[in-house]
Amino acid sequence: MDGETTERAAADDLRTAPDRLADAVSIASDFGVAWIAIAVTQVATRRATPRDAARRLAAAGIVSLVLTRWLKHRYAVPRTGTPGVTRARTPSSDRFPSGHTLAAFTAALCVPRARWSRVVALGFAGLVAWARVRVGHHRPIDVVAGAAVGTLAGGAIASVLPPAAAP
């Protein structure tokens, strides 16, 4: 092993279980991976048609992306400091609001079809918010803003999407 690999391995050994969980949650929320998995699972278990799952996933993705880009441009708060040892991808954009959190709350309210699924998804969205602070990529205010905007966006999308049809 080279020096850098040895240093990283040593730093990884010092990380706690919450640090590892935060990394895993941050990685799972990258690029909508968790929400795509939910949509695919709904189709595979015949709880949604491919068209319905794609419509809900696309609506959440497009709206959260547009809102995140607009807000980050409007409120360009420079990133300060560097995160600690983490496996989570460092965002390339400004800090405010947390785009991961905004997307998670938006998707949690409109991708899952069943009410109980939305409750579980909202729990995961909350975990995403916690993880983004834990890995050092955001401040608490960044994730609170992302959660608030994402909740409003997800609720709005869910209210205009047609009821999910049985496959």
N, C-alpha and C positions, 0 to 999 in steps of 0.2 A: 504494500500500500504506500502511496505517496504521502507527503506531509499534510496536504489539504484534506485528503480522505481520512487520515488518522484523526485530525482535529475535529472533523465533522462527526466521526463515529464517537469520539469522546464527548462531544457536546450532546449528541443524541442520547447517550447513556444517562446524562444528567436531567433529561426532560421527564416531566411527570406524566401520569396517565391523562390528566386534563389537557396538557399540551398536545399529546398525541391525538386525543379526541378532537381538539380544535383543528388540528391539521387535516384530519380525515374529513371532518364536516366541511371545511373550507374547500378542500379538493372536490368533494362530492357536489358542491354547489357551483363549481366553475362551469361556465358555458351551459348551464341548465341541465347538467348530467342527471341530477336527481329527478328533475321534473320530466325529462325525457323517459327515464326508467319508469316513472309512475304511468305516463301515457301509454307506453308499450305494454306494461303489465295490465292496464285496463283493457286494452285491445285483446291481448292474449287470453285473458280470463273472460272475455265476452261481456265485459261490463260497459264497454263503449265501442262504437264503430270506429274504424280508422279515421273516417272523415271528422267525426265529433272530437276525437282525441287530438287530431292535428289542428283543428280549428281552435280549440281551447289552448293548446300549447303555443301556437303561433300568436294568438291574441296576447297571451301573457308575455311572451318573449319580445314581441315588437313594441308593445306599450311600455314595458319596463326598460327596454333599451333606449327608446326615444326620451322617456322621462329622465333616465340616468344621465344620458349625454347632455340634455338641456340643462339640468340642474348643476352638473359638474362644470359646465361652461359658465353658467350664470353666477355660481358661487365658487369660483376657483380658489379653494383654500389649499395652499401649498402643503405638501407632505413634509412632516418634520420627523427627524430621527430615523432610525432604521429598526426594523423588527428584530427580535431575537432569533434564535435558531428555530427555523420552521421549514417545513416541506411545502407549505402553501405558496402558490404563485403570487408574487408581489404585483399588485395592480400597477398599471402604467399611467393611470389617470390621477387627477387630483382626489383628495380625500373625501370631500363632502358632496353628497351623502354617500353612504355605502351602497354601491350598485348591487353587490351580492345580496344584501339584506332587502333592498327594494324589490329585486327580482324574486326573491324567495317568498316574500309576503304577497306579491302580486300573483304568483303562480299557485301558492297555497290556497288562495281563495277561488281560483277559477279552473285549475287543471283537474283536481279530484272531483268526482261526480257525487259521491255519497257524503252526507253531512259528517259522519264519523271519520271519513277519510280526510275531510278538510280540517277537522280538529287535530288529527295526527300531523297533517302537513303544516298546520300553524305551529305546532310544537317544534317541528323540524326547522321551520323558518326562525323561530326564536333561538334555536340552537345555532343557526347560521349567524345571527346577530352577535351572540355571545362569542362564537368562534372568531369572528372578524376582529373583535377587540382583543381576545386572548392571544391571537397570533401576532398582534401588534400592527395590523394594517389600518385600523380605524380607532377613533376615539368613541366613547359612548354616545356623544351627541350625533355623530355620523350615522350610527346604526339606529338610533331613535328616529332620526329624520327619514332614513331609508324605510324603516318599518311603517311609519305613519303614511308616507306617500304610497308605499306598496299596498298598504291596507285599503286606502282610498281607491287606488287604481284597480286592485283586484276585485273589490266590491262593485265598482262601476262596471267592469267587464262582465262579471258574473250576472249582473242585473240585466244586461242587454243580450247576452248569449241566449239562444233558444234552449229550452230545457233539453237535457240530454235524452236522446232517443235510445230505446233498447236496441241492441244489435240484432 
